[in-house]
């Protein structure tokens, strides 16, 4: 280590200013605790390190150096990242659950509305002569109602979490 610059040897370039500021605080007799930064190990591995710094003073109270104690927290940072990702997945799952509940509620409400649209044309067509001008528009209404009912069934299928194959 003798003759080597600590900053350029062990720190990523983007951290230089931050670490220098921490050292200035420590040299101003301000204790710093819990500063986290990335250092580069001798093997080139990135290591997250948490630092505790305090000043060293001579008998006259003059600052003669800084005592820095670093702790490797790489594993803790990895666990925190896994937890963060799990929290994000859980949040997405809750959103999907809410969307499923909403879709199910909408589908049931639409089914109630569609029941009249789908069944009433059947009643009208029973008593309508085959050559009536109204037959074609009523059959068109009936087909549209059936298509809407099929869409509602797809919506219910999605709400239940069952995959649809088309």
Buried (B, 14 or more C-beta within 10 A) or exposed (E): EEEEEEBEEBBEEEBEEEBEEBBEBBEEEEEBEEBEBBBBEEEEEEBBBBBBBBBEEEEEEEEEEBEBEBEEBBEEBEEEEEEEEEEEEEEEEEEEEEEBEEBBEBBEEBBEEBEEBBEBBEEBBEEBEEEEEEBEEBBEBBEBBBEBBEEBEBBBBBBEEEEEEE
